[in-house]
Amino acid sequence: MIELEGVPELVDPVMVAAFEGWNDAGDAASTAVAHLDKEWKGEVFAALDAEDYYDFQVNRPTVWLDGGVRKITWPTTRLSVVRVGGDKPRDLVLVRGIEPSMRWRSFCNEILGFAHELGVELVVIMGALLGDTPHTRPVPVSGVTSDPDLARTMDLEETKYEGPTGIVGILQEACTHAGVPAVSLWAAVPHYVSQPPNPKATLALLNRLEDLIDLRIPLGELAEDARAWQLGVDQLAAEDSEVAEYVQSLEEARDTAELPEASGEAIAREFERYLRRRDGGDGAAYLRDAPSDRTRPPKPKPTQRPGPATEGDGDTDEPGPGESSDD
C-alpha cells in the first residue's frame, strides 16, 4: 500500500516522467526532468525498491564516501514534487530514473498508484530518439497519445506505431488502460552526433512541455548551452567535407519537407512563446539558432555516417532505441 505522509495537497498536478536508457537519446529527456527538479527545488518523497525492477549486472550500484563512511547508491526510480507558484499555480510530480530491467507491468502499476493517490490529472512522458535530422535546424518534437479524444482536444497525434517499444510506450499504454490521460513527447536527435549531452534537444522538450501544460519553465543557462553545443558541432562538421555535405543534404530534405508546415498558426505559436519570455524578463533565454562565443560542446564523432538507429527511419510515432550512458 502506498503511503504519502508529508506530501502536501497538490494543485492541478501533472506527472512528468523520463527514463534513462533505450528511449533517451543524448540523455535529452532525463536531463529535461532533472532540469525541472533543479530549477524548482524538487523534494523527493518516494523511491521504488531497486531489487524489484533492476538487474544490478546491467545497472550497477555505486559506492561513495560520506565523511569517511562508505555508502551505496542503488539504481532506481525516484518521485519528487515541485511547487510552482505564480498567477496560475500548478504542481508537478517528477518521475526520474532508469528504464527497469524487469517486471514492467508491476513498475507501471506502482507509478500509477502514486498518480492516483496524488490526484494527477495528466501524465507526460518524455523521450528522445535518433533520426535523420540536421543539428542546424530546430529540434523536431512530436506529441503523441493513444487517446483519440485527447489527441483532438490537445492537438496531438494519435499514435499508430507498431513494433518494439520501451518503458515510455508501456507506461503510456498502462495510463490509457487505467483511464489516466497520458501524452508522450519525443525529441529527434541527430544520429551522427548522438552522444550526450544534447542541450538543444532538452530545451526543445521543455519548450513543448510549456505549451502543453501552459506553464512557464525557467531555462537558466540551458539556451546558452544549446547555442554552444550547436557551434561546437558546426566546427567539427566543417572539418570534414564529407560530413558537411551530408549535413547539407539533411538540411535540404528537412526544409523541403517542412515548407508546407510554415503556416500562420505555427508562426503565431513561436511568436507567442517569444512574447511570454520577453514579458517575463527572460527573453534572452529563448533559443534562436544564432552563434555564440561559448564553445563548451560535447565531442561528437561527425566522421561517422551511420544510418538512423530508429524504427521506421524516424517517421513513426514511437522510436527504436536511443543511445545513452546506460546502454
N, C-alpha and C positions, 0 to 999 in steps of 0.2 A: 504494500500500500504506500502511495506517495504522500509524504508529509511535507508541508511547505510552511513550517513555522518560521516566523521572522520575515517572510516575504510580504511587503505591503500590498494593499489592494491596488490593482493596476488600472490605468486609464486607457481605454481603447487599445488593448495590447496587440501588437503584431509580433509574431515569431519570425526571426531571420536566422537562417541556418546555412552553414557551409562546412565542407569536409575535405581535408587534405587527401591527396591520392589521385585516383583514376579520373575523377571529374573536376580537377583543379589545375588545369594547365597554367604554367607560370605562377602558381600559387595565388592567382588573381582573386579567386573567390574567398579563400580562407583569410587572405590579407584584408579584404574588404570588411569582413566581420570583425577581425582584430582591430581595424581602424575605428569602427563604431564603438567597440569596447573601450579603447584607449581614450577617444575624444570625450565620451560621455561617462567615463569612470565607472564601468560596469562592476557590479557586485556579484560574485559567483555564489549561487545558492544550492547548486547540486552538481554532482559528477557521477556518471554511470560507472558501475562496477567493471573495472578493466578486464577481470578474469572471465566475465560473461561474454565478451564480444571481440577480444583481440588475441591474435596469435603472437606471442612475445618473441618468436623467432623471426617474424616478419616486421613487427614494430617493437623494437627492443626498449625496455625501460632504461633510464639514465640515472647514474649515480652522481651526486654532487655534495659539496661540503657546505655546511651551515654553521659557522662559528666553530669549526673543527669537528663537527658531528656529521657523519656520513648519512645522507638521506637518499631516498629513491623516488623518482617521479615516474609514474606509470602512464603509458599511453591510454588516453580515454577521451570522452566527450564531456564537456562542461557546459552548464547553462548559467547565464548571468542575466541580470535585469539592469536596464539603464532607464533613468527617469528623464524624459525630455520635456522641458517647460516651454514657455513662450505663449503666444496667442492661441495656439492650438496644441495643448499638451497631449502627448501620446507616449506611452511606454513601449519599450522594445524588450522582447525576450530573445537573447542571443544564444545560439547553439553553435558551438565550435569544437571540432575535434578531428579525428582521423577516421576515414572510412573503415567500418568494422570488418573484421576478418570472418565473422561467423554470426549466426542467429540474427539475420537481418530483420525478420518479422518481429521478433521479440524486441529488438532495438527500436524499430519504428513504433511499436505499441507503447514502449516506455516513453519515448519522446511525445507521443500523442497524449499520454496520460498527464504529463506536465502541461501540455497545451490546454487540455480540458479543465484541469484544476485551476489554471490561471485565467481562464476566460478568454483565451486567444481567439481573435476574430478572423485572422488571416495568417497563413504560413507562406513565407517567401524563402525559397531555397535557391542559393546562388551557385553557379558552376562556371567552368571555363573549358573550352575545347580548342583543339588545334585545327586551323583552317587555312585556306588559300586566301589570306587577307594581307595586304601590304601594311607595313608598320607606319607608313607615311599618311595613312588615311584614318579618320575617326574609327574607333573600335566598334564593330557591329555588336549590338546586344539585342538578343531576341527574348521576348517574354512569352512563355507557353503555359498552357493549363490543360487538364483533362476534363474540365467542367465547361460544357458549351455555354451555359448561362453566364459564367464568369468571363469567358472569352468575349462575349458580346458586351457586357457591362464595363469591362476594364480595357477594351480594345487590345486583346491578346490573341495569339494564335492558338487554335485548338490542336494539340499535339497529335500527329499521325505516325510518329516514329515506331518502327518495328525493328528489333534487333537486341544485341547485348546492352545491358544497362548497368548503372552504378547505383550507389545508395541514394543519389539525388532522385533518380527515376522511381525507385522503390518507395521512398518516403512520400513523394508526390502522390503516387497511386494509393498508398495507405491513407493519406489525408482524404482523398476523394471518396474512398470506400467508407471512411468514418464520418463523412459529411462535413469535413472541415475545408473551407475554401483554401486552395493552395495554388501558388504560381512558382514557376521556375524561371530564373533569369540566367541566360547563357551569354558569356562574352567569348568572342572568337579571337584567339591568339595566333599571330603569325607562326606557322610551323617551322620556319627557318631561323627563328630566334625564340625558342620555346622555353628555355631555362628560366627559373625565377631569379629575381622578382620581375614583375611586369606592372609597374605603377600605372601605366596608361590604361591597361585593361581593368585594373582595380578601380580607377577613377570612373571609367565608363559604367561599371556596375553600380557604383554609388550614385551617379547621376540618374541612372534609370530607376534605382530604388527611390530616389527623391520624388520623381514624377509619379511613381506607382502609389506611394502612400502619402503623398502631399506633405512631406516633412523635410525641412532644410537641414542638410548634414554639413557640419563644419569639416572642411577639407584639409586644414593645416597646410603642410608642405607637400601634400600629395600631387598637386598640379605642377609644382616646380620640379618634383622628382620625375613626373611623366615627361616633361619637356627635356630634362637632362637625359632620360632613357632614350628618347627618340633621337636626340642629337648624337648620342653615342653610337646608336645603330646606324644612323646616316653615315657617320665617319667610317665605321668598319665596312659597311656595304660599298662605299665609294672606293675602297682599296682593292676591290676585286671587280673587274669589269663584267665578268660573267654573272656575278650576283646582282650587280647594279642593273644589268639588262633584264634579269629575271624579275626584280622588284618592279621595274618599269612595266613589264608585261602584266603583272598583277594589278598595278595602278590602272592601266588602260582597261582591263577587264572589269575592274570594280567600278570605274567611272561610267563605262558603257552600261553596265547592269543597273546602276543606281540613277541614271539620268531621269527616267520617268518618275522616280520617287522624290525628286526635288519639288515637292508640292508646297502650296501655300501653308498647309497645315503643319508640315514638318518644319518649315522655316519659322512659323509662328511659335512652335514649341521651343525651338532653340532660343529665340529672342526672349520669350517669357522667362526661361531659366537665367539668361544673362541679366535681365532686369531684376529678378529676385536677388541675385548675388550683388548687383550694384547697389540696390536699395539697402541691403544689409551691411554695406561697407566691406564686402568681401569680393568685389568684382575681380580682383587680380587672381583669385583662386580658381576661376573658371578657365579650363584649359582650352586654349586655341593652339592650333598646330604651328606655333611660332618657335624660332630657335631660342636658345638660352645660352648664357655664358657658362652655366654649370655643366660639368662633364662627370657625372657620377653614375654611369650606367653599368649594368652587369656586363660580363664579357661574353657576348653571343658568338656563335660559330657560323657566320654567314657563308663560309665557303662550302657548306653542305647544302645540297638541294634535294632533300628527301621529298617524297610525295606526302600529301596530308595524312596524318595519323588519326583520321576520324572516319566513322562510318558514313557512307554516302557522300564523301567529299565535302563535308561541312554543310550540305544542303538540307539535312534532316532537322527535325525539331530537337533531337537529343543526340549528343555526341558520342563518339567512341572515346577511348582513353586519352587523357591528357597527361603531361609529364609533371611530376612534382618531386620534391626531395624524398618523398616516402615511397616512390615507385621502385 
